[in-house]
């Protein structure tokens, strides 16, 4: 008999009149807001303008949602296109099913479009939002808790997850809360990237590459614990192979980038730092210059004017005197 476990919610949706409030959607939305908020702070600290991260997120988020759904539907096509299934369910994103691999890949395309419109280097933008994405994943994983999905093998540990639903092949019982494992791992990844970025001043996309490599490390062993249906290649789940491949690509990028482009970008958003410095410098020079230089110039002008008047008066006197003698 289990002495303790993590209970699953009895339902994942509440109704405010005719309006459904879905826990899964709320987790995704909150995650996006956290990613944009933190990304904005990091972008400003790197020399960018406030609001730029949100402007580019307008492109990245929709692309990411579409990419995440496409990856899920393609890799689990039998859930939507096999006999007895309704293909319309492929569009019901609120019922769960977003593949992070597709979300990051297509989200990067949307971010590239947004960055290109602002003449901003995509790697610098990716570095700024990397920890925020990890936090967003940590929050988004709780959407799986609301939907009672993506749990691991049976266990009687005190932190086991209780599954009560019997739909879609679920068997009620207590299982490893792999959604919680991944959520905690993502929080650790976010803090790792923040620390490493401050310690080593990562630039040119290396902070983002570190996030990808660290996430893949955890996703591989967490994926191995899951018991939901998945395609296997050589005895390993498809997502495990994906994590291994993406990890190798991220590490390769880290090594090559650090050799070819060491350090961090001097300018991440053209015109942001320059205009700010010019404005500040102008105000400062005007304050000091107006009090000292202007006063000096006025005094000099006054002295010069007095000298000119004295010379003019002397000339006039000489001319007058010479006239009398004539």
Phi, psi and omega in degrees: 000130182285129178277333181207150176194167177270116181284147174269148178295146181294333176207154183259009181217138173242151182247124173259086190069234178274357186267121178278133176249105187261130180299321180299314181294320180299318180297319179295314182296314179298319178299319179297316180297319179296318180297317180291319180298310181292320178298323178296317179297317181290326179294317178297319180297332179274356177108012180267175180272148175293138179095345181295318180300316179295321179298318180285329178297334177301330176272317188290318185296309178300318177299319180295318178297317178295317180296318179296319179291319179299316180299316181296314183294321181291316183281342177235046185300331182296340179287345186234336187238004177276173183298133180087358180258154179255117184295341178296333179298341179297339181266356182274075185294334181291346178274003180101163178110073174230122178270120183299329181296314178290325180296316180291318183296307182283331174297326177295326177295315177297319178296322179297320178296314179297319179293321180295323179292335180255005181057043182246137177291127181301318180302321179294319178296318180298321178298321182291323186265355185306308180297325179297322177296319179297317176296322178297320176296319180300319179286318182298329180298336178290345173295328176293330176295317178297326182269000182052060182218167177058047175260171186258208183285159179300143179203158175244022178296155182301334180261021178298151179264127178273122176257124181252341182282146177241012180278158178055038174083006178289147176242115181305141180163194178246135187223166174297129179280075184298334176297322179289319178302315181290324178298313179294322178298318181295323176298316177297320178298318180300313180291327177297315180295318179298315180295311183296324180294322178286322184287318187247003180049063181290139180215177176057037175090002184284329175296320178293320178297323177296318177302314181298313182296316181293319179296316181299324179301314179286322182297327182298310183283330177290319178299323181295336182276343186288153183241000178291157182298139179202157177284142181242143175231119182054039176085355180248146177297150183304318182292335175292315177297320178298317179297319179296314181297313182294324177301314180297320179295319181294317179295319178300317178297318179302313183292310183294316182295320181295332179277320183278324184224071180293162178082194182238156180299137176285323180230124180258336179222107183306129177092339183291304182288318184297312181295323179295317180293318181297319180296312180297317182295322181296316180296319181295315182293326179292321180296312182284322183290323184292324184281329185253303185295319182294319179295319179297316181296321180295318180296318180296319179295321179295316179297318181296322180294319179296320179296318180296319180295319180296317179295319180296322180293321179295318179297318181295322179294318179297317180297320179295319182293321180293329180294318181298317180297323178295000000 
